[in-house]
Each structure stands twice: as C-alpha cells, then as structure tokens.
Amino acid sequence: MKNNIWTDFYEEEPVKIKELHQDKEFVEEIVERSSRHVKDGSFLDVGAGNNSYSNYFKGIEYTGLDIYNFKRENFICSDINKRLPFKDNKFQTVFGILILEYIKNKEKVLKEIHRVLRKDGYLIIVAPNSKSIPIILSYKIIPFFAPKIDVPYYPFDIKKFIKMAEEYNFKLVEKSYIPFTYLILPKIFRKLFRIIGNLWNEEVFLVFNT
C-alpha cells in the first residue's frame, strides 16, 4: 500500500504516543471487560496498530488489520474505509479499539463489520466520548494538552452510533466507560485521575451482538 498520512503518523509519531497506545493498564482494562463476550473462534482487530490482543484471549484465531503494514504475524494491511478483504460471516468477534474517531463514514464501516460478523457474533468498540469533559477540554478548549496527532479526527457521538448500529440489526448488550486521560500522567497521579475519568465518562465501551 502506497504511503499516506497514516504511514507518516506511524513512522514519525513520538515515543510517548506509542507507549500510550500500548499502556498495559488500559489494555488489561479492555480485556477484562471484553472477556465475557469474546468466544473461541475467529477474531478481527480493526485498526490493530502495533498492539496485539492475541496474547490476551485464549482460543481465538486472531487477525489484525490496519492501513499501515506492521509486518507482523496474523496481520493484513488494508483500509477499513473500503470493502474488508474477508468473506461474509467470517468472524465471531470484531474489535475496534480507538479507531472509529478517525473514520468519517462510520456507517459504511459498520455495514462492512456486520457483513463479516457471524450470526450471534460480537462487536466491541472503545472510542472517546465527544461530549465528556476531558475530551472537550483536550480537543476544544485547551488543545495544547491533547496529544499532537496530525491525522483527521471525527468526534464519536455515542447516541448517534448506537442508533445507527441498531438500524443494521446490532443489539446493544453493554455500555460502560473507561478513563483514559490518566494514562498520559506519571503513575503517582493516575489513581486520582482514574477516579475523575470514571466520573467524566471519558472513553465509552460498547458491546453489540448480531
């Protein structure tokens, strides 16, 4: 795949941002919440980046997908904005962790995910709550505190997305929140900001069933 804005992002992003994407506490939080929904079988991680959830869930057949080629095992380089390179009803679980906020046409992507998901499959989403206090402060009021990521950003509207998903016959089975701001802070301050993050509903965790 030819170079694009995401190629530049992954090759030039600061080390601090790379560490943030792979923060152990954040990953383990997602795994803990997801474990009761992830069943044995095929598992697609869209926007997988350089992180892999294959080591956290036993019994899955992991496939990672991203627009940038990380050249790692069980990985496919492809653009999620286009038709996914998989047959219908391929996957038992589709993961989308911190990816939908970078996608403009969420409906098109949702339609493709529904196509590749099996009946009684699960879609698990984590995305910034565009109406939460930390996100508003970070990206609108005091943007110099937000990570400097020079890629398109499209706010994630929770109610709108849930309604859209239901139109494609997804059933919402879980909605909760995960704090995220605290991950960029020294560990000594994380406990306090984790509590604040919970109160402010910073990152939304959504689980849908087909």
ZIWO-V554406 format. One record per residue. N is the residue number from 1. RES is the residue in one small letter. PHI is phi in whole degrees, -180 to 180 (* if undefined). OMEGA is omega in whole degrees, 0 to 359 (* if undefined). BURIAL is 1 if it has 16 or more other C-alpha atoms within 10 Angstrom, else 0. Layout:
n->[N,N]
res->[RES,RES]
phi->[PHI,PHI]
omega->[OMEGA,OMEGA]
burial->[BURIAL,BURIAL]
This chain:
n->[1,2,3,4,5,6,7,8,9,10,11,12,13,14,15,16,17,18,19,20,21,22,23,24,25,26,27,28,29,30,31,32,33,34,35,36,37,38,39,40,41,42,43,44,45,46,47,48,49,50,51,52,53,54,55,56,57,58,59,60,61,62,63,64,65,66,67,68,69,70,71,72,73,74,75,76,77,78,79,80,81,82,83,84,85,86,87,88,89,90,91,92,93,94,95,96,97,98,99,100,101,102,103,104,105,106,107,108,109,110,111,112,113,114,115,116,117,118,119,120,121,122,123,124,125,126,127,128,129,130,131,132,133,134,135,136,137,138,139,140,141,142,143,144,145,146,147,148,149,150,151,152,153,154,155,156,157,158,159,160,161,162,163,164,165,166,167,168,169,170,171,172,173,174,175,176,177,178,179,180,181,182,183,184,185,186,187,188,189,190,191,192,193,194,195,196,197,198,199,200,201,202,203,204,205,206,207,208,209,210]
res->[m,k,n,n,i,w,t,d,f,y,e,e,e,p,v,k,i,k,e,l,h,q,d,k,e,f,v,e,e,i,v,e,r,s,s,r,h,v,k,d,g,s,f,l,d,v,g,a,g,n,n,s,y,s,n,y,f,k,g,i,e,y,t,g,l,d,i,y,n,f,k,r,e,n,f,i,c,s,d,i,n,k,r,l,p,f,k,d,n,k,f,q,t,v,f,g,i,l,i,l,e,y,i,k,n,k,e,k,v,l,k,e,i,h,r,v,l,r,k,d,g,y,l,i,i,v,a,p,n,s,k,s,i,p,i,i,l,s,y,k,i,i,p,f,f,a,p,k,i,d,v,p,y,y,p,f,d,i,k,k,f,i,k,m,a,e,e,y,n,f,k,l,v,e,k,s,y,i,p,f,t,y,l,i,l,p,k,i,f,r,k,l,f,r,i,i,g,n,l,w,n,e,e,v,f,l,v,f,n,t]
phi->[*,-68,-63,-152,-62,-74,-61,-61,-61,-70,-87,-122,-63,-62,-58,-59,-69,-62,-66,-63,-64,-110,-56,-61,-64,-67,-61,-66,-63,-64,-61,-61,-71,-85,-57,-75,-105,-84,-105,-58,129,-73,-136,-109,-109,-85,66,-64,61,-98,-109,-131,-92,-63,-85,-101,-118,-81,89,-92,-106,-80,-134,-100,-135,-156,-73,-100,-85,-85,53,-122,-67,57,-131,-125,-90,-160,-93,-65,-74,-112,-60,-70,-80,-139,-74,-63,57,-84,-113,-83,-137,-122,-104,-139,-103,54,-128,-67,-71,-104,-115,-76,-93,-68,-65,-62,-66,-61,-62,-68,-63,-62,-63,-88,-81,-77,-63,68,-86,-125,-110,-118,-123,-128,-151,-65,-79,-63,-104,-81,-60,-61,-69,-62,-63,-69,-103,-119,-91,-129,-62,-71,-86,-79,-58,-83,-117,-88,-138,-59,-131,-122,-49,-97,-93,-62,-62,-65,-68,-62,-62,-63,-63,-65,-67,-99,67,-84,-111,-73,-113,-156,-142,-148,-131,-127,-72,-137,-54,-61,-69,-89,-100,-56,-58,-64,-99,-65,-61,-62,-74,-67,-64,-63,-60,-63,-68,-93,55,-71,-113,-93,-115,-122,-127,-119,-118,-91]
omega->[184,182,178,184,180,174,178,181,184,182,185,184,180,178,181,180,178,179,180,181,184,183,186,182,180,179,181,177,179,181,181,181,185,192,182,180,183,180,174,179,186,189,179,179,182,186,188,182,180,178,180,178,183,181,185,181,180,175,181,173,192,169,176,180,177,180,176,184,179,175,176,185,178,184,177,177,182,181,181,179,179,180,180,186,181,177,179,174,185,193,174,181,171,179,173,187,179,179,187,178,177,182,182,182,183,180,179,179,179,178,179,178,178,180,185,178,176,173,185,175,184,171,181,186,166,181,177,176,187,181,179,182,181,181,178,179,186,189,184,187,180,186,180,176,182,175,181,181,187,177,180,180,182,185,182,179,187,183,180,181,179,178,179,180,180,177,177,174,168,176,179,181,176,175,179,185,179,175,182,183,185,183,181,184,173,186,182,181,189,184,180,184,174,177,179,180,178,180,185,176,190,180,180,177,184,175,178,176,179,*]
burial->[0,0,0,0,0,1,0,0,0,1,0,0,0,0,0,0,0,0,0,0,0,0,0,0,0,1,1,0,0,1,0,0,1,1,0,0,1,1,1,0,0,1,1,1,1,1,1,1,1,1,0,1,1,1,0,0,1,0,0,1,1,1,1,1,1,1,1,1,1,1,0,0,0,0,1,1,1,1,1,1,0,0,0,1,0,0,0,0,0,1,1,1,1,1,1,1,1,1,1,1,1,1,1,0,0,1,0,0,1,1,0,1,1,1,1,1,1,1,0,0,1,1,1,1,1,1,1,1,1,1,0,1,0,1,1,0,0,0,1,0,0,0,0,0,0,0,0,0,0,0,0,0,0,0,1,1,0,1,0,0,0,1,0,1,1,0,0,0,0,1,1,1,0,0,0,0,1,1,1,1,1,1,1,1,0,0,0,0,0,1,0,0,1,1,0,1,1,0,0,1,1,1,1,1,1,1,1,1,1,1]
